[in-house]
Amino acid sequence: MKDANSSGPVGQASGLPAVDPESKPEARPTDRQPEAGSTARSTGVVSIAILCSRVLGLVRDQMLNGFFGSAFTGIFTAAFRTPNMLRDLFAEGALSTAFVTTFSKKMKTEGDEAAWVLGRKMISLSMWFMSIVAIAGVLLSPVIFRILTPGLSEEAKVLGIWLAQIMYPFIALVSVTALVMGMLNSKKVFFIPAVASAFFNLGCIVGGVVLAWFIDPGFRDGHVTEKGLTGFAIGTLIGGVLQLAVQLPALHRVGFRFRFDFGCKDPAVKEVLHLMWPSMLAASGTQVAVLLNSIFASYTPGKESALAWLANAQRLQQLPLGLFGVAVATVTLPMLSRLATEGMSPAFRSALAKGLRLVLFLTLPCAVGLTLLSQEIISVIFEHGKFTAVDVQNTAAPLQAYAFGLIFYAAIKVLQPAFYTINRRFIPMMVSIGVIIFTAAVNSITVFVFHWDHTALAWATAVGLSLNFLTLYLCMRKFADGLETGSLVQSLIKLIIGIAAMSAVCLTAKYTIMADWSHLNFMLRCAGLGVSIGIAAAAYFAVTKKLKVEESGEFLSLLGRRFGKK
């Protein structure tokens, strides 16, 4: 069995080779088939780890909505919006993508020690720069929060500013965490970095509850007030510390030793920074759309509650996205970075196409299930305490929109980083700028002209994601001289047949055992929904397996090995 911590082969070149899109060296099947075949297995490992994190994230959101209601939860969400956006956009987005791409190439061409030197330099620079960003965020929070939530009341803005100032230092922690995660992934250590996010949510939950109990007297006797939100804000910082700390022993085991090194003139550091800024703009399409949704949502009838409704719907979208889209991207990116050193080879095209097919296979049923059973799912998860049936209805509508965008969002997670591995970094950037303009224009019309509610904002985001993916896919097909589109279409046709069987199960259950939903108690709701989802998933996998969908066989085989007999 191959050592999970083994490094890639060390080449003789001393620099980072340029990738010629037209070059087509012969692939070496005997070398690449084991690596490509391990994608589904590694994806399964990462998915299981991320599942823990996403479930705990749902628990955290359940507690916020149940304790404080949708209005105060919306204010908390808006306060965390900018630090969280910087995490997604910079630390776990542009920085992670650019660093993993350069680090993986460095490791292959110059060896582990050269890669460790790059890691030390990037961590040192990131700690210094992101600390400045965090301090600036604390000082500028009164301005930033008012810009992002112009339609909220002054009382809500004051509370939101206070919470944002507490949470801004989180970005300094997570930037280092992203680099540590990237190094471990490049060394083919996937489980620990993925499960580290569970420790973040665990710190938020435990730290938040304990601190809220001390800070808010009403929290102790069941009369929770907004003061308890301060405890959950501090809990976010506790979670950030835990997320980083849990990965450090694994990083030590693979050979990394840290010391401060601010050598920013290193060519590899310049390469990372060179890749970062277009990557940051490219990834900004979705993040800016989220920020725009905050601004426009503050003008919709729901006000603060609309922020929570959109956030809850997006949280449910993020569950399958994190399980499958991010998991596939995490495993695929280091592989693509290594393969890109050989040019646009058949192995590169095959690995990328494989990742896209796997994402489609895993996210398509999730998207359809979220659409058909949106109200039932939201009710079971969130309808507790101060979160009412009205909140359920107002969350279900945007969830259906986000479910449509889920498929494209997950595919973008796999496709977009591939452009950086082949030195075509400006294309995702230009596409994202176009998506931002499109989303802003549509939101302006729907909110200020037609006076539609927050659901229209979710649909604008989803349509923007579809346009983003389609443009990137067509571009990559051109550069890669085809992207096994025929195979993708054939797989999609088979998946649609499986989706039809799954949908039949969902709709039958919806209008039979779950028809009298409002009169069912919580246990019966959970049982009915759980049985329905289980049978629907079984129907989907059975049909796709019967139709010989390659990804279905691999996924079921993985489950059999992991949960069956050793």
GIPE-V228184 format. One record per residue. N is the residue number from 1. RES is the residue in one letter. SS is DSSP state (H for helix, E for strand, L for the rest). OMEGA is omega as a letter, one per 20 degrees, with the letter a starting at -180 (* if undefined). Layout:
N/RES/SS/OMEGA
N/RES/SS/OMEGA
This chain:
1/M/L/a
2/K/L/r
3/D/L/a
4/A/L/a
5/N/L/a
6/S/L/a
7/S/L/r
8/G/L/a
9/P/L/a
10/V/L/r
11/G/L/a
12/Q/L/a
13/A/L/a
14/S/L/a
15/G/L/r
16/L/L/a
17/P/L/r
18/A/L/a
19/V/L/r
20/D/L/a
21/P/L/a
22/E/L/a
23/S/L/a
24/K/E/r
25/P/L/a
26/E/L/r
27/A/L/r
28/R/L/a
29/P/H/a
30/T/H/r
31/D/H/a
32/R/H/a
33/Q/H/r
34/P/H/a
35/E/H/r
36/A/H/a
37/G/H/r
38/S/H/a
39/T/H/a
40/A/H/r
41/R/H/r
42/S/H/r
43/T/H/r
44/G/H/r
45/V/H/r
46/V/H/a
47/S/H/r
48/I/H/r
49/A/H/a
50/I/H/r
51/L/H/r
52/C/H/a
53/S/H/a
54/R/H/r
55/V/H/r
56/L/H/r
57/G/H/r
58/L/H/r
59/V/H/r
60/R/H/r
61/D/H/r
62/Q/H/a
63/M/H/r
64/L/H/a
65/N/H/a
66/G/H/a
67/F/H/a
68/F/H/a
69/G/H/a
70/S/H/a
71/A/H/r
72/F/H/r
73/T/H/r
74/G/H/r
75/I/H/r
76/F/H/r
77/T/H/r
78/A/H/r
79/A/H/a
80/F/H/a
81/R/H/a
82/T/H/r
83/P/H/a
84/N/H/r
85/M/H/r
86/L/H/r
87/R/H/a
88/D/H/a
89/L/H/a
90/F/H/a
91/A/H/a
92/E/H/r
93/G/H/a
94/A/H/a
95/L/H/a
96/S/H/a
97/T/H/a
98/A/H/a
99/F/H/a
100/V/H/r
101/T/H/a
102/T/H/a
103/F/H/a
104/S/H/r
105/K/H/r
106/K/H/a
107/M/H/a
108/K/H/a
109/T/H/a
110/E/H/r
111/G/L/a
112/D/H/a
113/E/H/r
114/A/H/r
115/A/H/r
116/W/H/r
117/V/H/r
118/L/H/r
119/G/H/r
120/R/H/r
121/K/H/a
122/M/H/r
123/I/H/a
124/S/H/a
125/L/H/a
126/S/H/r
127/M/H/a
128/W/H/a
129/F/H/a
130/M/H/r
131/S/H/r
132/I/H/r
133/V/H/a
134/A/H/r
135/I/H/r
136/A/H/r
137/G/H/r
138/V/H/a
139/L/H/a
140/L/H/a
141/S/H/r
142/P/H/r
143/V/H/a
144/I/H/a
145/F/H/r
146/R/H/r
147/I/H/a
148/L/H/r
149/T/L/a
150/P/L/a
151/G/L/a
152/L/L/r
153/S/L/a
154/E/H/r
155/E/H/r
156/A/H/r
157/K/H/r
158/V/H/r
159/L/H/a
160/G/H/r
161/I/H/r
162/W/H/a
163/L/H/r
164/A/H/r
165/Q/H/r
166/I/H/a
167/M/H/a
168/Y/L/r
169/P/L/r
170/F/H/a
171/I/H/r
172/A/H/r
173/L/H/a
174/V/H/r
175/S/H/r
176/V/H/r
177/T/H/a
178/A/H/r
179/L/H/r
180/V/H/r
181/M/H/a
182/G/H/r
183/M/H/r
184/L/H/r
185/N/H/r
186/S/H/r
187/K/L/r
188/K/L/r
189/V/L/a
190/F/L/a
191/F/H/a
192/I/H/r
193/P/H/a
194/A/H/a
195/V/H/r
196/A/H/r
197/S/H/r
198/A/H/r
199/F/H/r
200/F/H/a
201/N/H/r
202/L/H/r
203/G/H/r
204/C/H/a
205/I/H/a
206/V/H/r
207/G/H/a
208/G/H/a
209/V/H/a
210/V/H/a
211/L/H/r
212/A/H/r
213/W/H/r
214/F/H/a
215/I/H/a
216/D/L/r
217/P/H/r
218/G/H/r
219/F/H/a
220/R/H/a
221/D/L/r
222/G/L/r
223/H/L/a
224/V/L/r
225/T/L/a
226/E/L/r
227/K/L/a
228/G/H/r
229/L/H/r
230/T/H/r
231/G/H/r
232/F/H/r
233/A/H/r
234/I/H/r
235/G/H/r
236/T/H/r
237/L/H/r
238/I/H/r
239/G/H/r
240/G/H/r
241/V/H/a
242/L/H/a
243/Q/H/r
244/L/H/a
245/A/H/a
246/V/H/a
247/Q/H/a
248/L/H/r
249/P/H/r
250/A/H/r
251/L/H/r
252/H/H/a
253/R/H/a
254/V/L/r
255/G/L/a
256/F/L/r
257/R/L/a
258/F/L/r
259/R/L/a
260/F/L/r
261/D/L/a
262/F/L/a
263/G/L/a
264/C/L/r
265/K/L/r
266/D/L/a
267/P/H/a
268/A/H/r
269/V/H/r
270/K/H/r
271/E/H/r
272/V/H/a
273/L/H/r
274/H/H/r
275/L/H/a
276/M/H/a
277/W/H/r
278/P/H/r
279/S/H/r
280/M/H/r
281/L/H/r
282/A/H/a
283/A/H/a
284/S/H/a
285/G/H/a
286/T/H/a
287/Q/H/r
288/V/H/r
289/A/H/r
290/V/H/r
291/L/H/r
292/L/H/r
293/N/H/r
294/S/H/a
295/I/H/a
296/F/H/a
297/A/H/r
298/S/L/r
299/Y/L/r
300/T/L/a
301/P/L/a
302/G/L/a
303/K/L/a
304/E/H/a
305/S/H/r
306/A/H/r
307/L/H/r
308/A/H/r
309/W/H/r
310/L/H/a
311/A/H/r
312/N/H/r
313/A/H/r
314/Q/H/r
315/R/H/r
316/L/H/r
317/Q/H/a
318/Q/H/a
319/L/H/r
320/P/H/r
321/L/H/r
322/G/H/a
323/L/H/a
324/F/H/a
325/G/H/a
326/V/H/a
327/A/H/r
328/V/H/a
329/A/H/a
330/T/H/a
331/V/H/a
332/T/H/a
333/L/H/r
334/P/H/r
335/M/H/r
336/L/H/r
337/S/H/r
338/R/H/a
339/L/H/a
340/A/H/r
341/T/L/r
342/E/L/a
343/G/E/a
344/M/L/a
345/S/L/r
346/P/H/r
347/A/H/r
348/F/H/a
349/R/H/a
350/S/H/r
351/A/H/a
352/L/H/r
353/A/H/r
354/K/H/r
355/G/H/r
356/L/H/r
357/R/H/a
358/L/H/r
359/V/H/r
360/L/H/a
361/F/H/a
362/L/H/a
363/T/H/a
364/L/H/r
365/P/H/r
366/C/H/a
367/A/H/a
368/V/H/r
369/G/H/r
370/L/H/r
371/T/H/a
372/L/H/a
373/L/L/a
374/S/H/a
375/Q/H/a
376/E/H/a
377/I/H/a
378/I/H/a
379/S/H/a
380/V/H/a
381/I/H/a
382/F/H/a
383/E/L/r
384/H/L/r
385/G/L/a
386/K/L/r
387/F/L/a
388/T/L/r
389/A/H/r
390/V/H/r
391/D/H/r
392/V/H/a
393/Q/H/a
394/N/H/r
395/T/H/a
396/A/H/a
397/A/H/r
398/P/H/r
399/L/H/r
400/Q/H/r
401/A/H/r
402/Y/H/r
403/A/H/r
404/F/H/a
405/G/H/a
406/L/H/a
407/I/H/a
408/F/H/r
409/Y/H/a
410/A/H/r
411/A/H/r
412/I/H/r
413/K/H/r
414/V/H/a
415/L/H/a
416/Q/H/r
417/P/H/a
418/A/H/r
419/F/H/a
420/Y/H/r
421/T/H/r
422/I/L/r
423/N/L/r
424/R/L/a
425/R/H/a
426/F/H/a
427/I/H/r
428/P/H/r
429/M/H/a
430/M/H/r
431/V/H/a
432/S/H/r
433/I/H/r
434/G/H/r
435/V/H/r
436/I/H/r
437/I/H/r
438/F/H/a
439/T/H/a
440/A/H/a
441/A/H/a
442/V/H/r
443/N/H/r
444/S/H/a
445/I/H/a
446/T/H/a
447/V/H/a
448/F/H/r
449/V/H/a
450/F/L/r
451/H/L/r
452/W/L/a
453/D/L/a
454/H/L/a
455/T/H/r
456/A/H/r
457/L/H/r
458/A/H/r
459/W/H/r
460/A/H/r
461/T/H/a
462/A/H/r
463/V/H/r
464/G/H/r
465/L/H/r
466/S/H/r
467/L/H/r
468/N/H/a
469/F/H/a
470/L/H/r
471/T/H/r
472/L/H/a
473/Y/H/r
474/L/H/r
475/C/H/a
476/M/H/r
477/R/H/a
478/K/H/a
479/F/H/a
480/A/L/a
481/D/L/a
482/G/L/a
483/L/L/a
484/E/L/a
485/T/H/r
486/G/H/r
487/S/H/r
488/L/H/r
489/V/H/r
490/Q/H/r
491/S/H/a
492/L/H/r
493/I/H/r
494/K/H/r
495/L/H/r
496/I/H/r
497/I/H/r
498/G/H/r
499/I/H/r
500/A/H/r
501/A/H/r
502/M/H/a
503/S/H/r
504/A/H/r
505/V/H/a
506/C/H/a
507/L/H/r
508/T/H/r
509/A/H/a
510/K/H/a
511/Y/L/r
512/T/L/a
513/I/L/r
514/M/L/a
515/A/L/a
516/D/L/a
517/W/H/a
518/S/H/a
519/H/H/r
520/L/L/r
521/N/L/a
522/F/H/a
523/M/H/r
524/L/H/r
525/R/H/r
526/C/H/a
527/A/H/a
528/G/H/a
529/L/H/a
530/G/H/r
531/V/H/a
532/S/H/a
533/I/H/r
534/G/H/r
535/I/H/r
536/A/H/r
537/A/H/r
538/A/H/r
539/A/H/a
540/Y/H/a
541/F/H/a
542/A/H/a
543/V/H/a
544/T/H/r
545/K/H/r
546/K/H/r
547/L/L/r
548/K/L/r
549/V/L/a
550/E/H/a
551/E/H/r
552/S/H/r
553/G/H/a
554/E/H/a
555/F/H/r
556/L/H/r
557/S/H/r
558/L/H/r
559/L/H/r
560/G/H/r
561/R/H/a
562/R/H/a
563/F/H/r
564/G/L/a
565/K/L/r
566/K/L/*
